[in-house]
Amino acid sequence: MPPIEEAKVRSWITRVAAGYGFAVGEIHYIFCDDARILEVNKQFLGHDYYTDIITFDYTTPSRLNGDIYISLDTVRTNAEQVGVSFDEELRRILIHGVLHLTGQADKTPETKAVMTEKENKALAKWCQ
């Protein structure tokens, strides 16, 4: 389990959510390994591949709620591949899940580019 500054992360997520017109309800992060995220992917989505994140959205019209599975193995691999620290990549994935809860998709090249832009904007708020 990575060390996480819970109060700082909570404040950051709250600020990002507010920018999309949402309050934060219950968001549960489930940190796991590649084997577990593959199980979840197969069981709930019918996908037989690894991923860094799976978001289950229970959001109401004004409040973000969801379960977010994050494979720490894949986060580590992604960080190495793009040349950033594990912590930086983990923050990107944490907020990626939140953006999904706000309704942002990333299934096409166009929506993926928009998602990345929104991640970058949210990451800029990390130190504020």
N, C-alpha and C positions, 0 to 999 in steps of 0.2 A: 504494500500500500504506500503510495507516495505521500510525503508530507504535504498537507494542504492547509493554507491559512483560511479556515472556514469563514471567519467574520469578513475578511477581505473579499473572498469569492462570493459570499452571500450579497454583500453590498454592490459588488460589480454586476452580478446577475440582475439584481433589483434595478439598477440604473439602466442596464441594457433593455430589460423587459419594459420599463416605463417608457422608453423611447419608441416602443411599438404599441403603446397604449394598454399594457398589461400590468397587473400586480402579480407577484409571485405567490403561488399557493404551495403545494407540496411537489417538490422535484426531488426524486430519489436517484442518486448516482450509484450504480452497481459496477464496481471495478472488478474485472475478471481477466482471465487469460484467453488465449486464442481458442483453446479447446471449448471453453464454456460459451464464448460468443458464437462459435460455429454451431453448437447445440441449439442455442436460442434462435439463430438464424434459420436452421432447419425446422425446428419445432413450430415456430410462430409465423415465419415468412415463407417457408418452403424453398429457401435458398441454400445451396450447398457450397458456400464459400465463406472465407474469412472477411471480416470488416473491422473497422476501428470503433464503430458506434452503431447502436440500434436504439431508436427512440420510440417509446410507446407513449402516445399523446392522449392525455385525459383532460385537456384544457377546456375550460368553460369560456363563454364569450369575453370575460374580463380577467380571468385568472389562469396563469400557467400552472399546469399539473402534468406530471409524467414520470415515467421510469426510463432512465437512460443507462444502458449497458455500454461500458467502455472497455475494450481490450487493451490492457496496458502493454501487452506484447506488441501489438500492432502500432500503438502510439510510439513506442520506443523505436520500432523499425522505421516508421514514417519520419520521425525526428532525424534519424541517421541519414535517411535518403535525401531529405531536403536541407540538411545541414543546420538544423536549429537544436536548441537544448530540449531535453525531454520535458521540462517544465513549460516551455513556450508552446510546444506541440500539445501538451495536455490542456493548457488554457484554450487553445484553438478548438480542441475537441469538446471541451466543456461547453463553450459558447455555441458551437455548432449544434449541439443538442437543443439548447435554449432557442436558437433560431428556428429549428424545426418546430418547436412548440408554438412559435409565433405564426407558423404557417408557411415558412420558407421551404421550398422544395429544392432539390439538387439532382434531378434525374436526367436533365438534358444538359448539353454543353452551355447553353445560355443561362439556365437557372443555376448551374454550378458556378458560373462566373459571377453571377449576382450574389450567391451565397458567400463566395470567397471575399468579395468586396465588403459584404456586411460583417463577416468575421473580422476582417482587417479594421473596420471602423470600431467594432466592439473591443478588439484587442487594444486599440489606442486609448480606450477608456480605462484600461486595467490600472494604470498608475494615477488616475485622477482622484 
